[in-house]
Amino acid sequence: MEIWQAAILGLVQGLTEFLPVSSSGHVAFFNAVFDTRMDVMFFTIILHLGTLVAVCVVFWRDIIDLFKKPFKTLGLLVLATIPAAVVGVVIEVCGLDDILLARNCVGIVLCVLFLVTAVLLFVTELVAKRRESVLPLCLKTAMPMGVAQAFAVLPGISRSGSTICAGTLAGCNREDVAKFSFLMSIPVILGGFFVELALGLYKGEIQQNFIDYGATLGWSVAIGFILSAVAGLFAIKVMLKVIKKANYKWFSLYLVLISITSLVLHFTVFNA
């Protein structure tokens, strides 16, 4: 991986983590385009830490409030995180990530799952503009968001998009949906970081990457982290405005276009 590629991936991760277009799908897309040779898992989780910084900067007051009585939001956050944790463990144990992101099939996988996210966003906008979302954040609205986040483990299914859509379709008011969706990213990102870090160190993959790529990997990690944090801050601000208006159709159109692009590249570049 070249440093300029790391910079692009950092910007892509930061923007797409919070916009409803799937960060994992976009990072997989660009990794396939760049034909990255090194094991990028460690680099990817560092990019996620950058977006975590962005969440903490914007929602630091809400994070502090989690630990104040009666701990309602904290309890809902724990419950909503369980489905994603279970699915994440299953995918890790079964090695599904390696299968889904293999160069000979990644284009097809991204094509299908980008389209799924596009349809979900389009349907949610239609529903949201035809009825009021008035329910407060509660178990009835938080758990659908948790289940949706579990599906977002798949590359191409947007975590922010699926959770926001699930909360909106469950009838939760948009302000609560927005805050809770962003807060839900914290345990998922932290959990993923510690699991992948432990596995990478245990298997020796991280050490081997630094042996093979040395200073280049160090600079790539640093630049990717900083750019993902900065881009994440921008994306959060944009998304908060989008959620208030439930205006998702342009994201749907974009996802259709990148889905078609993924399919074309599958047959012309990825498997050339």
Secondary structure, DSSP 4 states (H G I P E B T S, - for coil): --HHHHHHHHHHHHHHHHTTT-HHHHHHHHHHHHT--S--HHHHHHHHHHHHHHHHHHSHHHHHHTTSTT-HHHHHHHHHHHHHHHHHHHHHHHTHHHHHT-TTTHHHHHHHHHHHHHHHHHHHHHHHTTS---BPSSHHHHHHHHHHHHHTTSTTS-HHHHHHHHHHHTTB-HHHHHHHHHHHHHHHHHHHHHHHHHHHHHHTHHHHHHHHHHHHHHHHHHHHHHHHHHHHHHHHHHHHHHHHHT--HHHHHHHHHHHHHHHHHIIIIIT-
